Each structure stands twice: as structure tokens, then as C-alpha cells.
């Protein structure tokens, strides 16, 4: 018999997640460990259809911070696609140069719309509901990739992601993490990996990629649009660090280490530190 820890979701208690992955109980076997493709309901396509993405591409006054541009996987300077506002002023953010964005897109560039939650109310409602249900922050971005072109170059993310295909199709390769649950981003490096999962994502399907798993995708023979829900992690390390930063308390931890501590290994010292903290915090009432 499998024992569920307190706080672990049980079947039927994750209706919002099931809009993204279908059977939540089957999906949870992969949570934080392995990539998987699942069948999604219509919620994402209804919240952010292709027409909504195209309207953003042609939206007057779109702030420059709300998009990124990639050509064959490589990022292009945002300044190439930004222009001053009609009424300039000190500190006023530049906006998208719609003509430049459209030219880049026609030339095969992927347009990544950031801050989709701020731009599309329907996405905001869906993401907010997912946050409340999972208990983690959720960041959304949309990727519009022309046919036959790659999106972002191979990389891994520090947040686990649900990639929900809305229009067209995209071919994906996902590898195993070099370091499980990394805390340092891949940045400008391009991790090389052997695929553990290869798939062509079609509308109504969701690819779940746990954090740290390297991946790369490319549109097939038509325009591809997918909406990404990134689950911002809060880890046990975060809990401990937050607790230790709280107000400079914990008298037991401010005491110097014992004489001769240099002869003790780090694990032994860590165990003793945890014991001291546990005694000071005390049992739950």
C-alpha cells in the first residue's frame, strides 16, 4: 500500500491541472522526475487561440519587455525591434516596432511573448487558478514559431514547465538532467544530450518537462503556437534559508562550534546543527 504524505494531492482534487494534463493521478507519477506527453482539455486553446497571439504581434503600444525574438535558436537584440513611444518622456519604456517584428517573423524568427498573464485576461484567470491549486507561482509565456524553424536553442530551465500546443505542431527532444533540480541556469551554454523522450506535439497535447531536463524544439510544416506554464519551485532549501534569515534569532545556532570541530566532517556538523535548531524551535503544539 502506498502512503501519501500530507499535502500530496489525491485523485479528483486537481481539476485545474487536469485541464492541462488530463488524468492528474497518472501525471503525478512523473511530477518533478520524468518528462511526459499528456492529453489536455480545450481550456488552453480557448484561453489563448492563435488569433490572440497574432493580435499581440500587431498590438499597438506593446511594451518592449513583453517580447523576445529568436532566430534559429539564437536570441536577437531587443533593441532591433523596439521604438520610442509616441509621447516620449524620461523613463518611459520603449514599445514594439510592429513592422520590424513582422519582418523578423516572416524571415523565420520565433516571437516569445512574455507576461502573457498581464496581456490576456483569460490566461491570467487560468494561471491564477493553477497557482491556487498547486500552491506554487506560475509564469506564462507564448512561443510563436514559423514553419520549419527552431525555437529557443537547446537549454534547461530552473522551473518545471507545461508546454501546451495550441496551433500547428512542434517536434521536441528532451534529455535527462546532468544535475537533478539545478539551481544554476544553463545561460549561454548549450547542453548536449541523448534524448529520453522524442515527440511531435500537436494541438490539444501537453509536454511536461521537469526542471533541469535539457530540451529543444522546432516547428514542423506549419506555424506553431504553444503556451508555456512554468511552475516556480519552492524547495526545502528555501524553507530552511527563509527560517534561518528570520530576525537573527536561533540562539543555539549563534554559538561557536566546539573546539576540535576541524576534525569533524561536514555531515556530522550539519546533523548537530539540525538537532540544535530542532530543539530551539520545539515540537509543534
ChimeraX commands (.cxc) that place a marker at each C-alpha (Angstrom):
marker #1 position 0.00,0.00,0.00 radius 0.5
marker #1 position 1.35,3.43,-1.00 radius 0.5
marker #1 position 1.25,6.08,1.72 radius 0.5
marker #1 position 0.64,9.64,0.58 radius 0.5
marker #1 position 2.34,12.36,2.57 radius 0.5
marker #1 position 0.17,15.10,3.99 radius 0.5
marker #1 position -0.24,17.78,1.32 radius 0.5
marker #1 position 0.19,15.34,-1.60 radius 0.5
marker #1 position -2.75,15.77,-3.99 radius 0.5
marker #1 position -5.23,12.91,-4.23 radius 0.5
marker #1 position -7.17,11.90,-7.34 radius 0.5
marker #1 position -10.00,14.25,-8.23 radius 0.5
marker #1 position -8.62,17.18,-6.22 radius 0.5
marker #1 position -6.74,18.89,-9.09 radius 0.5
marker #1 position -9.37,19.94,-11.63 radius 0.5
marker #1 position -7.32,22.86,-12.98 radius 0.5
marker #1 position -4.22,20.72,-13.50 radius 0.5
marker #1 position -6.41,18.18,-15.29 radius 0.5
marker #1 position -7.25,20.87,-17.86 radius 0.5
marker #1 position -3.57,20.74,-18.83 radius 0.5
marker #1 position -2.69,17.04,-18.44 radius 0.5
marker #1 position -5.91,15.04,-18.37 radius 0.5
marker #1 position -5.59,12.27,-15.78 radius 0.5
marker #1 position -3.86,14.04,-12.87 radius 0.5
marker #1 position -3.23,10.87,-10.88 radius 0.5
marker #1 position -1.38,9.27,-13.82 radius 0.5
marker #1 position 0.54,12.50,-14.39 radius 0.5
marker #1 position 1.70,12.82,-10.77 radius 0.5
marker #1 position 3.84,9.70,-11.19 radius 0.5
marker #1 position 6.06,11.88,-13.41 radius 0.5
marker #1 position 5.96,15.07,-11.31 radius 0.5
marker #1 position 9.47,16.53,-10.86 radius 0.5
marker #1 position 11.11,13.36,-12.23 radius 0.5
marker #1 position 10.36,12.42,-15.84 radius 0.5
marker #1 position 9.04,14.19,-18.95 radius 0.5
marker #1 position 5.71,13.01,-20.32 radius 0.5
marker #1 position 3.18,13.87,-23.01 radius 0.5
marker #1 position -0.44,14.14,-21.88 radius 0.5
marker #1 position -3.79,14.94,-23.41 radius 0.5
marker #1 position -5.11,18.36,-22.44 radius 0.5
marker #1 position -8.65,19.66,-22.48 radius 0.5
marker #1 position -9.77,22.70,-24.52 radius 0.5
marker #1 position -9.09,25.21,-21.71 radius 0.5
marker #1 position -5.73,26.45,-23.01 radius 0.5
marker #1 position -6.82,26.78,-26.64 radius 0.5
marker #1 position -9.92,28.64,-25.52 radius 0.5
marker #1 position -7.87,30.96,-23.31 radius 0.5
marker #1 position -5.21,31.71,-25.92 radius 0.5
marker #1 position -6.13,30.79,-29.51 radius 0.5
marker #1 position -3.89,31.60,-32.47 radius 0.5
marker #1 position -5.89,34.74,-33.15 radius 0.5
marker #1 position -4.94,36.08,-29.72 radius 0.5
marker #1 position -1.23,35.57,-30.42 radius 0.5
marker #1 position -1.46,37.24,-33.82 radius 0.5
marker #1 position -3.29,40.18,-32.27 radius 0.5
marker #1 position -0.42,40.62,-29.79 radius 0.5
marker #1 position 2.04,40.61,-32.69 radius 0.5
marker #1 position 0.11,43.51,-34.20 radius 0.5
marker #1 position -0.85,45.22,-30.95 radius 0.5
marker #1 position -0.12,48.95,-30.79 radius 0.5
marker #1 position 1.98,50.01,-27.81 radius 0.5
marker #1 position 3.16,46.53,-26.80 radius 0.5
marker #1 position 5.90,47.20,-24.19 radius 0.5
marker #1 position 9.37,46.06,-25.26 radius 0.5
marker #1 position 9.69,43.98,-22.08 radius 0.5
marker #1 position 6.77,41.82,-23.24 radius 0.5
marker #1 position 8.57,40.03,-26.07 radius 0.5
marker #1 position 11.82,38.33,-27.09 radius 0.5
marker #1 position 12.96,37.32,-30.58 radius 0.5
marker #1 position 14.99,34.23,-31.56 radius 0.5
marker #1 position 16.43,33.34,-34.97 radius 0.5
marker #1 position 17.32,29.67,-35.39 radius 0.5
marker #1 position 17.60,29.36,-31.64 radius 0.5
marker #1 position 19.80,32.39,-31.02 radius 0.5
marker #1 position 18.41,35.48,-29.26 radius 0.5
marker #1 position 18.30,38.72,-31.23 radius 0.5
marker #1 position 18.85,42.10,-29.61 radius 0.5
marker #1 position 15.54,43.51,-28.41 radius 0.5
marker #1 position 16.65,47.00,-29.46 radius 0.5
marker #1 position 16.25,45.95,-33.10 radius 0.5
marker #1 position 12.52,45.56,-32.56 radius 0.5
marker #1 position 11.75,48.46,-30.24 radius 0.5
marker #1 position 10.88,52.09,-30.83 radius 0.5
marker #1 position 10.17,55.15,-28.74 radius 0.5
marker #1 position 6.64,55.81,-27.59 radius 0.5
marker #1 position 4.59,58.36,-29.48 radius 0.5
marker #1 position 4.84,60.71,-26.50 radius 0.5
marker #1 position 8.44,60.39,-25.28 radius 0.5
marker #1 position 9.38,61.05,-21.72 radius 0.5
marker #1 position 12.10,60.25,-19.23 radius 0.5
marker #1 position 11.91,56.67,-18.05 radius 0.5
marker #1 position 9.13,55.72,-20.47 radius 0.5
marker #1 position 9.66,52.19,-21.76 radius 0.5
marker #1 position 10.05,51.62,-25.48 radius 0.5
marker #1 position 7.37,49.72,-27.36 radius 0.5
marker #1 position 7.41,47.09,-30.08 radius 0.5
marker #1 position 8.22,48.13,-33.62 radius 0.5
marker #1 position 5.40,46.14,-35.19 radius 0.5
marker #1 position 6.85,46.31,-38.71 radius 0.5
marker #1 position 10.24,45.03,-37.51 radius 0.5
marker #1 position 8.63,42.19,-35.54 radius 0.5
marker #1 position 6.55,41.11,-38.54 radius 0.5
marker #1 position 9.60,41.21,-40.84 radius 0.5
marker #1 position 11.57,39.05,-38.41 radius 0.5
marker #1 position 8.70,36.62,-38.06 radius 0.5
marker #1 position 8.33,36.38,-41.85 radius 0.5
marker #1 position 12.07,35.62,-42.01 radius 0.5
marker #1 position 11.65,32.64,-39.66 radius 0.5
marker #1 position 12.15,34.19,-36.23 radius 0.5
marker #1 position 10.33,32.88,-33.17 radius 0.5
marker #1 position 8.45,35.53,-31.21 radius 0.5
marker #1 position 8.22,34.82,-27.49 radius 0.5
marker #1 position 5.51,36.78,-25.72 radius 0.5
marker #1 position 6.43,37.37,-22.09 radius 0.5
marker #1 position 4.00,38.49,-19.40 radius 0.5
marker #1 position 1.09,36.78,-21.14 radius 0.5
marker #1 position -0.82,36.84,-17.87 radius 0.5
marker #1 position -0.77,40.64,-17.96 radius 0.5
marker #1 position -1.71,40.79,-21.62 radius 0.5
marker #1 position -4.51,38.21,-21.86 radius 0.5
marker #1 position -7.18,38.11,-19.11 radius 0.5
marker #1 position -8.26,34.56,-19.98 radius 0.5
marker #1 position -4.70,33.29,-19.45 radius 0.5
marker #1 position -4.47,35.21,-16.18 radius 0.5
marker #1 position -7.61,33.51,-14.86 radius 0.5
marker #1 position -6.34,30.06,-15.82 radius 0.5
marker #1 position -2.85,30.65,-14.39 radius 0.5
marker #1 position -4.23,32.13,-11.16 radius 0.5
marker #1 position -6.46,29.10,-10.66 radius 0.5
marker #1 position -3.48,26.81,-11.28 radius 0.5
marker #1 position -1.41,28.73,-8.71 radius 0.5
marker #1 position -4.09,28.39,-6.06 radius 0.5
marker #1 position -4.44,24.68,-6.74 radius 0.5
marker #1 position -0.72,23.79,-6.81 radius 0.5
marker #1 position 0.48,26.28,-4.20 radius 0.5
marker #1 position 3.33,27.48,-6.44 radius 0.5
marker #1 position 3.82,30.58,-8.55 radius 0.5
marker #1 position 3.13,30.18,-12.27 radius 0.5
marker #1 position 4.80,32.15,-15.06 radius 0.5
marker #1 position 3.34,32.11,-18.59 radius 0.5
marker #1 position 4.94,32.74,-21.97 radius 0.5
marker #1 position 3.77,32.03,-25.53 radius 0.5
marker #1 position 6.02,30.86,-28.38 radius 0.5
marker #1 position 5.08,31.63,-32.00 radius 0.5
marker #1 position 7.43,29.75,-34.35 radius 0.5
marker #1 position 7.21,29.82,-38.18 radius 0.5
marker #1 position 7.07,26.53,-40.07 radius 0.5
marker #1 position 10.36,24.68,-40.37 radius 0.5
marker #1 position 12.19,26.82,-37.82 radius 0.5
marker #1 position 13.61,26.11,-34.39 radius 0.5
marker #1 position 12.55,28.00,-31.30 radius 0.5
marker #1 position 14.97,28.60,-28.45 radius 0.5
marker #1 position 18.33,26.80,-28.68 radius 0.5
marker #1 position 18.89,23.69,-26.50 radius 0.5
marker #1 position 18.75,24.58,-22.82 radius 0.5
marker #1 position 17.26,23.59,-19.50 radius 0.5
marker #1 position 15.06,25.63,-17.18 radius 0.5
marker #1 position 15.04,26.14,-13.42 radius 0.5
marker #1 position 11.25,25.80,-13.38 radius 0.5
marker #1 position 9.24,22.78,-14.47 radius 0.5
marker #1 position 7.07,23.54,-17.47 radius 0.5
marker #1 position 3.82,22.54,-19.11 radius 0.5
marker #1 position 4.11,23.19,-22.86 radius 0.5
marker #1 position 0.58,23.25,-24.24 radius 0.5
marker #1 position 0.32,23.08,-28.02 radius 0.5
marker #1 position -2.35,25.41,-29.35 radius 0.5
marker #1 position -1.79,25.52,-33.12 radius 0.5
marker #1 position 0.34,23.62,-35.60 radius 0.5
marker #1 position 2.87,21.13,-34.33 radius 0.5
marker #1 position 6.37,21.12,-32.87 radius 0.5
marker #1 position 8.98,18.40,-32.70 radius 0.5
marker #1 position 10.64,18.04,-29.29 radius 0.5
marker #1 position 13.66,16.22,-27.89 radius 0.5
marker #1 position 14.12,16.02,-24.12 radius 0.5
marker #1 position 17.16,14.65,-22.30 radius 0.5
marker #1 position 17.99,13.58,-18.77 radius 0.5
marker #1 position 19.35,16.20,-16.37 radius 0.5
marker #1 position 23.08,16.31,-15.71 radius 0.5
marker #1 position 22.25,17.63,-12.23 radius 0.5
marker #1 position 18.80,16.90,-10.78 radius 0.5
marker #1 position 16.90,20.07,-9.90 radius 0.5
marker #1 position 19.74,22.51,-10.67 radius 0.5
marker #1 position 19.95,25.97,-9.14 radius 0.5
marker #1 position 22.24,27.49,-11.80 radius 0.5
marker #1 position 20.74,28.27,-15.24 radius 0.5
marker #1 position 22.20,26.88,-18.47 radius 0.5
marker #1 position 22.65,30.52,-19.58 radius 0.5
marker #1 position 24.64,30.76,-22.83 radius 0.5
marker #1 position 25.82,27.16,-22.79 radius 0.5
marker #1 position 24.07,24.62,-24.99 radius 0.5
marker #1 position 23.85,21.28,-23.18 radius 0.5
marker #1 position 24.44,18.22,-25.32 radius 0.5
marker #1 position 22.13,15.33,-24.53 radius 0.5
marker #1 position 20.82,11.99,-25.65 radius 0.5
marker #1 position 17.02,12.13,-25.89 radius 0.5
marker #1 position 15.00,10.20,-23.35 radius 0.5
marker #1 position 11.81,11.43,-24.99 radius 0.5
marker #1 position 11.12,12.47,-28.58 radius 0.5
marker #1 position 7.68,13.59,-29.71 radius 0.5
marker #1 position 5.76,15.75,-32.13 radius 0.5
marker #1 position 3.37,17.86,-30.10 radius 0.5
marker #1 position 0.01,18.52,-31.76 radius 0.5
marker #1 position -2.91,20.75,-30.68 radius 0.5
marker #1 position -4.54,19.50,-27.51 radius 0.5
marker #1 position -1.38,17.82,-26.24 radius 0.5
marker #1 position 0.85,18.95,-23.38 radius 0.5
marker #1 position 4.54,18.19,-22.90 radius 0.5
marker #1 position 5.64,18.28,-19.27 radius 0.5
marker #1 position 9.37,18.94,-18.79 radius 0.5
marker #1 position 10.72,18.76,-15.22 radius 0.5
marker #1 position 13.24,21.43,-14.28 radius 0.5
marker #1 position 16.80,20.67,-15.25 radius 0.5
marker #1 position 15.92,18.46,-18.24 radius 0.5
marker #1 position 17.61,19.79,-21.41 radius 0.5
marker #1 position 15.31,20.18,-24.38 radius 0.5
marker #1 position 14.99,21.63,-27.87 radius 0.5
marker #1 position 12.06,22.08,-30.23 radius 0.5
marker #1 position 11.35,23.00,-33.86 radius 0.5
marker #1 position 8.14,23.73,-35.74 radius 0.5
marker #1 position 7.19,21.15,-38.35 radius 0.5
marker #1 position 5.50,22.11,-41.63 radius 0.5
marker #1 position 3.19,24.84,-40.32 radius 0.5
marker #1 position 3.13,27.75,-37.94 radius 0.5
marker #1 position 3.43,26.56,-34.33 radius 0.5
marker #1 position 2.00,28.20,-31.24 radius 0.5
marker #1 position 2.36,26.84,-27.73 radius 0.5
marker #1 position 1.65,28.35,-24.34 radius 0.5
marker #1 position 4.04,27.52,-21.53 radius 0.5
marker #1 position 3.09,27.37,-17.84 radius 0.5
marker #1 position 6.29,27.41,-15.77 radius 0.5
marker #1 position 5.89,26.29,-12.15 radius 0.5
marker #1 position 8.24,28.35,-9.99 radius 0.5
marker #1 position 9.81,25.96,-7.45 radius 0.5
marker #1 position 9.81,26.44,-3.70 radius 0.5
marker #1 position 12.15,23.87,-2.22 radius 0.5
marker #1 position 13.05,22.51,1.20 radius 0.5
marker #1 position 16.24,24.55,0.89 radius 0.5
marker #1 position 14.11,27.68,0.50 radius 0.5
marker #1 position 12.20,26.82,3.68 radius 0.5
marker #1 position 15.40,26.38,5.68 radius 0.5
marker #1 position 17.04,29.54,4.31 radius 0.5
marker #1 position 13.92,31.58,4.99 radius 0.5
marker #1 position 13.78,30.22,8.53 radius 0.5
marker #1 position 17.45,30.95,9.20 radius 0.5
marker #1 position 17.14,34.51,7.89 radius 0.5
marker #1 position 14.19,35.26,10.13 radius 0.5
marker #1 position 15.08,38.02,12.53 radius 0.5
marker #1 position 18.53,36.86,13.61 radius 0.5
marker #1 position 17.09,34.51,16.22 radius 0.5
marker #1 position 18.12,30.95,16.99 radius 0.5
marker #1 position 20.47,31.43,19.91 radius 0.5
marker #1 position 21.59,27.81,19.69 radius 0.5
marker #1 position 22.93,28.42,16.18 radius 0.5
marker #1 position 24.84,31.57,17.13 radius 0.5
marker #1 position 27.10,29.63,19.48 radius 0.5
marker #1 position 30.61,28.93,18.19 radius 0.5
marker #1 position 31.49,25.46,17.01 radius 0.5
marker #1 position 33.25,23.28,19.60 radius 0.5
marker #1 position 37.00,23.12,19.94 radius 0.5
marker #1 position 38.33,20.45,17.66 radius 0.5
marker #1 position 35.50,20.90,15.16 radius 0.5
marker #1 position 38.04,20.95,12.32 radius 0.5
marker #1 position 38.44,17.21,12.86 radius 0.5
marker #1 position 34.71,16.60,12.33 radius 0.5
marker #1 position 33.28,16.09,8.86 radius 0.5
marker #1 position 30.63,18.43,7.45 radius 0.5
marker #1 position 27.86,15.84,7.67 radius 0.5
marker #1 position 28.40,15.41,11.40 radius 0.5
marker #1 position 28.39,19.17,11.93 radius 0.5
marker #1 position 25.22,19.52,9.85 radius 0.5
marker #1 position 23.45,16.84,11.89 radius 0.5
marker #1 position 24.35,18.63,15.12 radius 0.5
marker #1 position 23.21,21.98,13.73 radius 0.5
marker #1 position 19.84,20.48,12.75 radius 0.5
marker #1 position 19.49,18.95,16.22 radius 0.5
marker #1 position 20.14,22.34,17.82 radius 0.5
marker #1 position 17.65,24.09,15.56 radius 0.5
marker #1 position 15.02,21.44,16.21 radius 0.5
marker #1 position 15.42,21.78,20.00 radius 0.5
marker #1 position 15.17,25.56,19.84 radius 0.5
marker #1 position 12.12,25.62,17.57 radius 0.5
marker #1 position 10.49,22.94,19.70 radius 0.5
marker #1 position 7.71,20.49,18.86 radius 0.5
marker #1 position 4.53,21.68,17.19 radius 0.5
marker #1 position 1.77,22.47,19.63 radius 0.5
marker link #1:1,2 radius 0.2
marker link #1:2,3 radius 0.2
marker link #1:3,4 radius 0.2
marker link #1:4,5 radius 0.2
marker link #1:5,6 radius 0.2
marker link #1:6,7 radius 0.2
marker link #1:7,8 radius 0.2
marker link #1:8,9 radius 0.2
marker link #1:9,10 radius 0.2
marker link #1:10,11 radius 0.2
marker link #1:11,12 radius 0.2
marker link #1:12,13 radius 0.2
marker link #1:13,14 radius 0.2
marker link #1:14,15 radius 0.2
marker link #1:15,16 radius 0.2
marker link #1:16,17 radius 0.2
marker link #1:17,18 radius 0.2
marker link #1:18,19 radius 0.2
marker link #1:19,20 radius 0.2
marker link #1:20,21 radius 0.2
marker link #1:21,22 radius 0.2
marker link #1:22,23 radius 0.2
marker link #1:23,24 radius 0.2
marker link #1:24,25 radius 0.2
marker link #1:25,26 radius 0.2
marker link #1:26,27 radius 0.2
marker link #1:27,28 radius 0.2
marker link #1:28,29 radius 0.2
marker link #1:29,30 radius 0.2
marker link #1:30,31 radius 0.2
marker link #1:31,32 radius 0.2
marker link #1:32,33 radius 0.2
marker link #1:33,34 radius 0.2
marker link #1:34,35 radius 0.2
marker link #1:35,36 radius 0.2
marker link #1:36,37 radius 0.2
marker link #1:37,38 radius 0.2
marker link #1:38,39 radius 0.2
marker link #1:39,40 radius 0.2
marker link #1:40,41 radius 0.2
marker link #1:41,42 radius 0.2
marker link #1:42,43 radius 0.2
marker link #1:43,44 radius 0.2
marker link #1:44,45 radius 0.2
marker link #1:45,46 radius 0.2
marker link #1:46,47 radius 0.2
marker link #1:47,48 radius 0.2
marker link #1:48,49 radius 0.2
marker link #1:49,50 radius 0.2
marker link #1:50,51 radius 0.2
marker link #1:51,52 radius 0.2
marker link #1:52,53 radius 0.2
marker link #1:53,54 radius 0.2
marker link #1:54,55 radius 0.2
marker link #1:55,56 radius 0.2
marker link #1:56,57 radius 0.2
marker link #1:57,58 radius 0.2
marker link #1:58,59 radius 0.2
marker link #1:59,60 radius 0.2
marker link #1:60,61 radius 0.2
marker link #1:61,62 radius 0.2
marker link #1:62,63 radius 0.2
marker link #1:63,64 radius 0.2
marker link #1:64,65 radius 0.2
marker link #1:65,66 radius 0.2
marker link #1:66,67 radius 0.2
marker link #1:67,68 radius 0.2
marker link #1:68,69 radius 0.2
marker link #1:69,70 radius 0.2
marker link #1:70,71 radius 0.2
marker link #1:71,72 radius 0.2
marker link #1:72,73 radius 0.2
marker link #1:73,74 radius 0.2
marker link #1:74,75 radius 0.2
marker link #1:75,76 radius 0.2
marker link #1:76,77 radius 0.2
marker link #1:77,78 radius 0.2
marker link #1:78,79 radius 0.2
marker link #1:79,80 radius 0.2
marker link #1:80,81 radius 0.2
marker link #1:81,82 radius 0.2
marker link #1:82,83 radius 0.2
marker link #1:83,84 radius 0.2
marker link #1:84,85 radius 0.2
marker link #1:85,86 radius 0.2
marker link #1:86,87 radius 0.2
marker link #1:87,88 radius 0.2
marker link #1:88,89 radius 0.2
marker link #1:89,90 radius 0.2
marker link #1:90,91 radius 0.2
marker link #1:91,92 radius 0.2
marker link #1:92,93 radius 0.2
marker link #1:93,94 radius 0.2
marker link #1:94,95 radius 0.2
marker link #1:95,96 radius 0.2
marker link #1:96,97 radius 0.2
marker link #1:97,98 radius 0.2
marker link #1:98,99 radius 0.2
marker link #1:99,100 radius 0.2
marker link #1:100,101 radius 0.2
marker link #1:101,102 radius 0.2
marker link #1:102,103 radius 0.2
marker link #1:103,104 radius 0.2
marker link #1:104,105 radius 0.2
marker link #1:105,106 radius 0.2
marker link #1:106,107 radius 0.2
marker link #1:107,108 radius 0.2
marker link #1:108,109 radius 0.2
marker link #1:109,110 radius 0.2
marker link #1:110,111 radius 0.2
marker link #1:111,112 radius 0.2
marker link #1:112,113 radius 0.2
marker link #1:113,114 radius 0.2
marker link #1:114,115 radius 0.2
marker link #1:115,116 radius 0.2
marker link #1:116,117 radius 0.2
marker link #1:117,118 radius 0.2
marker link #1:118,119 radius 0.2
marker link #1:119,120 radius 0.2
marker link #1:120,121 radius 0.2
marker link #1:121,122 radius 0.2
marker link #1:122,123 radius 0.2
marker link #1:123,124 radius 0.2
marker link #1:124,125 radius 0.2
marker link #1:125,126 radius 0.2
marker link #1:126,127 radius 0.2
marker link #1:127,128 radius 0.2
marker link #1:128,129 radius 0.2
marker link #1:129,130 radius 0.2
marker link #1:130,131 radius 0.2
marker link #1:131,132 radius 0.2
marker link #1:132,133 radius 0.2
marker link #1:133,134 radius 0.2
marker link #1:134,135 radius 0.2
marker link #1:135,136 radius 0.2
marker link #1:136,137 radius 0.2
marker link #1:137,138 radius 0.2
marker link #1:138,139 radius 0.2
marker link #1:139,140 radius 0.2
marker link #1:140,141 radius 0.2
marker link #1:141,142 radius 0.2
marker link #1:142,143 radius 0.2
marker link #1:143,144 radius 0.2
marker link #1:144,145 radius 0.2
marker link #1:145,146 radius 0.2
marker link #1:146,147 radius 0.2
marker link #1:147,148 radius 0.2
marker link #1:148,149 radius 0.2
marker link #1:149,150 radius 0.2
marker link #1:150,151 radius 0.2
marker link #1:151,152 radius 0.2
marker link #1:152,153 radius 0.2
marker link #1:153,154 radius 0.2
marker link #1:154,155 radius 0.2
marker link #1:155,156 radius 0.2
marker link #1:156,157 radius 0.2
marker link #1:157,158 radius 0.2
marker link #1:158,159 radius 0.2
marker link #1:159,160 radius 0.2
marker link #1:160,161 radius 0.2
marker link #1:161,162 radius 0.2
marker link #1:162,163 radius 0.2
marker link #1:163,164 radius 0.2
marker link #1:164,165 radius 0.2
marker link #1:165,166 radius 0.2
marker link #1:166,167 radius 0.2
marker link #1:167,168 radius 0.2
marker link #1:168,169 radius 0.2
marker link #1:169,170 radius 0.2
marker link #1:170,171 radius 0.2
marker link #1:171,172 radius 0.2
marker link #1:172,173 radius 0.2
marker link #1:173,174 radius 0.2
marker link #1:174,175 radius 0.2
marker link #1:175,176 radius 0.2
marker link #1:176,177 radius 0.2
marker link #1:177,178 radius 0.2
marker link #1:178,179 radius 0.2
marker link #1:179,180 radius 0.2
marker link #1:180,181 radius 0.2
marker link #1:181,182 radius 0.2
marker link #1:182,183 radius 0.2
marker link #1:183,184 radius 0.2
marker link #1:184,185 radius 0.2
marker link #1:185,186 radius 0.2
marker link #1:186,187 radius 0.2
marker link #1:187,188 radius 0.2
marker link #1:188,189 radius 0.2
marker link #1:189,190 radius 0.2
marker link #1:190,191 radius 0.2
marker link #1:191,192 radius 0.2
marker link #1:192,193 radius 0.2
marker link #1:193,194 radius 0.2
marker link #1:194,195 radius 0.2
marker link #1:195,196 radius 0.2
marker link #1:196,197 radius 0.2
marker link #1:197,198 radius 0.2
marker link #1:198,199 radius 0.2
marker link #1:199,200 radius 0.2
marker link #1:200,201 radius 0.2
marker link #1:201,202 radius 0.2
marker link #1:202,203 radius 0.2
marker link #1:203,204 radius 0.2
marker link #1:204,205 radius 0.2
marker link #1:205,206 radius 0.2
marker link #1:206,207 radius 0.2
marker link #1:207,208 radius 0.2
marker link #1:208,209 radius 0.2
marker link #1:209,210 radius 0.2
marker link #1:210,211 radius 0.2
marker link #1:211,212 radius 0.2
marker link #1:212,213 radius 0.2
marker link #1:213,214 radius 0.2
marker link #1:214,215 radius 0.2
marker link #1:215,216 radius 0.2
marker link #1:216,217 radius 0.2
marker link #1:217,218 radius 0.2
marker link #1:218,219 radius 0.2
marker link #1:219,220 radius 0.2
marker link #1:220,221 radius 0.2
marker link #1:221,222 radius 0.2
marker link #1:222,223 radius 0.2
marker link #1:223,224 radius 0.2
marker link #1:224,225 radius 0.2
marker link #1:225,226 radius 0.2
marker link #1:226,227 radius 0.2
marker link #1:227,228 radius 0.2
marker link #1:228,229 radius 0.2
marker link #1:229,230 radius 0.2
marker link #1:230,231 radius 0.2
marker link #1:231,232 radius 0.2
marker link #1:232,233 radius 0.2
marker link #1:233,234 radius 0.2
marker link #1:234,235 radius 0.2
marker link #1:235,236 radius 0.2
marker link #1:236,237 radius 0.2
marker link #1:237,238 radius 0.2
marker link #1:238,239 radius 0.2
marker link #1:239,240 radius 0.2
marker link #1:240,241 radius 0.2
marker link #1:241,242 radius 0.2
marker link #1:242,243 radius 0.2
marker link #1:243,244 radius 0.2
marker link #1:244,245 radius 0.2
marker link #1:245,246 radius 0.2
marker link #1:246,247 radius 0.2
marker link #1:247,248 radius 0.2
marker link #1:248,249 radius 0.2
marker link #1:249,250 radius 0.2
marker link #1:250,251 radius 0.2
marker link #1:251,252 radius 0.2
marker link #1:252,253 radius 0.2
marker link #1:253,254 radius 0.2
marker link #1:254,255 radius 0.2
marker link #1:255,256 radius 0.2
marker link #1:256,257 radius 0.2
marker link #1:257,258 radius 0.2
marker link #1:258,259 radius 0.2
marker link #1:259,260 radius 0.2
marker link #1:260,261 radius 0.2
marker link #1:261,262 radius 0.2
marker link #1:262,263 radius 0.2
marker link #1:263,264 radius 0.2
marker link #1:264,265 radius 0.2
marker link #1:265,266 radius 0.2
marker link #1:266,267 radius 0.2
marker link #1:267,268 radius 0.2
marker link #1:268,269 radius 0.2
marker link #1:269,270 radius 0.2
marker link #1:270,271 radius 0.2
marker link #1:271,272 radius 0.2
marker link #1:272,273 radius 0.2
marker link #1:273,274 radius 0.2
marker link #1:274,275 radius 0.2
marker link #1:275,276 radius 0.2
marker link #1:276,277 radius 0.2
marker link #1:277,278 radius 0.2
marker link #1:278,279 radius 0.2
marker link #1:279,280 radius 0.2
marker link #1:280,281 radius 0.2
marker link #1:281,282 radius 0.2
marker link #1:282,283 radius 0.2
marker link #1:283,284 radius 0.2
marker link #1:284,285 radius 0.2
view
